[in-house]
Every structure is written in structure tokens, then in C-alpha cells.
């Protein structure tokens, strides 16, 4: 049993297993006597991470998690700091994540994708309205609950901005989901960068593959300049294709804001109901 597990046990949490691991943290599943349920606990050892993370990124993450409250954003129950450098963030536990869900079926049916993407966009609208940009939106950071609802998680690169044009310069996020301006290392508007990531997420949801499947950053940035292509093996609704193309605009000034995305026709299409004769 690790030091973190022993400390958590003393605090009333019985760790069961590790369910996730990032660059600076691990996420453990645990039972909680206090909350009478299973929870997810993010464990950060501040003695083993870069000083920039503990001085800049972690305080931002904690500040955001303490203040955001939305049905489609992960709920944090408790924040525990130990004097040996350990930081625990106790959160609600979800069943799986969006990437695992897509991989289990190949791609998501239109109605399932529409329902989940609508929830994701509502969460991003809430964040942007409250001057928060996520900056690391990807399928792995969208959790899925047992009742099939989406929850945005992991605000390690989250940032607050004032009500105006605040440009960021920090390279952050995953290259496959990162906007062209982030990959080029130029100052970027974080909300428009989030929008690009949403387009990649939706593409993955309805096709099961990445829109720009390159690991070489130079090649990736060049491919991003071309119009996105959809695989022939998967049938994607035309309005969904149009929405993805509208979002994945190379020039951030041509990208819609989140309020415009939410108003798009595909997100409000009536479900296809099969009537049995």
C-alpha cells in the first residue's frame, strides 16, 4: 500500500485501483465512508512535478473546480492538501470516458452522438460564459456516467480570462486535438482553441477515427489547412458534416463561438423514430 493509499484510508477513503494516469497525477477509484459511495480521487505529488505546475497550473485548476457547477462538468466533493506535498481532489466517479465508449462500438450512432455532443457544448458554453477556457478538450477528458450523461473533466490546463480579448501563449493540450494556432506557437484566443477541439471530438464520435491522423507536428499543421475528409465506410449526416467543417476552420476568426455552435441545425434535429407496421 502506497503512502497516498494509507493517508486516504485514514481520511475515510478505501482505494480500490488506479483508473487513470496523467503527466502529473494519478486517479484512483475509492469507496468513501463520508459520501457513502464510490468516488474518483486525483492524487498529485507536488514534490515530483515541475515547479511551474505547482505554482501556476495547479492553483488555477483548484480555483476552477471549486467554483464551477454544471450538470455536464465533473463535480468535486473535497480538496485535501497534506503537508508532505500530496494533494487530493475527491470527485464524482463516472462509468467510462468518451474515447473508450467510441472504441467499444467503432463510432456512435447519430442520436447518441447528438445527445452527448449537445451536453458537451452546453458545458463549454457555461465555462466560456463564466470566463473559463479548458484548453485540453479531448475524448479522454469527457467522462460518461452510468446513465449516459457527459461530464467534462481535467482542468489541469484550464484558465480564467477577463471579458475581452485575452490571448494565451502557453502550448498545452494534446496535439491531435490542438488548434493550428496552438501548434504554431503563436498567441491564441483560448475559447476559439476550445472550439477547434470540439470539432475534433465530434468527428471522432461519428467516424471512430481522427480527422487529422498524423503524429508529425509539421505534417499535422499542414493537413489542418485542408478541408476535412470523411471516411466512406461510415455514414455521417450531411448537417453533421457541415457543422464539423464549420468548426474546423483553420483561421480562428472564421470559427464560430460556442453560442453559434449550439444553435446549429444538426444539434436540434428530431430523432429518427422507426414506426413498426
C-alpha positions, 0 to 999 in steps of 0.5 A: 500500500502506497503512502497516498493509499494509507493517508486516504484510508485514514481520511475515510477513503478505501482505494480500490485501483488506479483508473487513470494516469496523467503527466502529473497525477494519478486517479484512483477509484475509492469507496468513501465512508463520508459520501457513502459511495464510490468516488474518483480521487486525483492524487498529485505529488507536488514534490515530483512535478515541475515547479511551474505546475505547482505554482501556476497550473495547479492553483488555477485548476483548484480555483476552477473546480471549486467554483464551477457547477454544471450538470455536464462538468465533473463535480468535486466533493473535497480538496485535501492538501497534506503537508508532505506535498500530496494533494487530493481532489475527491470527485464524482466517479463516472462509468467510462470516458468518451474515447473508450465508449467510441472504441467499444462500438467503432463510432456512435450512432447519430442520436447518441452522438447528438445527445452527448455532443449537445451536453458537451457544448452546453458545458463549454458554453457555461465555462466560456460564459463564466470566463473559463477556457479548458484548453485540453478538450479531448475524448479522454477528458469527457467522462460518461456516467452510468446513465449516459450523461457527459461530464467534462473533466481535467482542468489541469490546463484550464484558465480564467480570462477577463471579458475581452480579448485575452490571448494565451501563449502557453502550448498545452493540450494534446496535439491531435486535438490542438488548434493550428494556432496552438501548434504554431506557437503563436498567441491564441484566443483560448475559447476559439482553441476550445472550439477547434477541439470540439470539432475534433471530438465530434468527428471522432464520435461519428467516424471512430477515427481522427480527422487529422491522423498524423503524429508529425507536428509539421505534417499535422499543421499542414493537413489542418489547412485542408478541408476535412475528409470523411471516411466512406465506410461510415455514414455521417449526416450531411448537417453533421458534416457541415457543422464539423467543417464549420468548426474546423476552420483553420483561421480562428476568426472564421470559427464560430463561438460556442453560442453559434455552435449550439444553435446549429441545425444538426444539434436540434434535429428530431430523432429518427423514430422507426414506426413498426407496421 
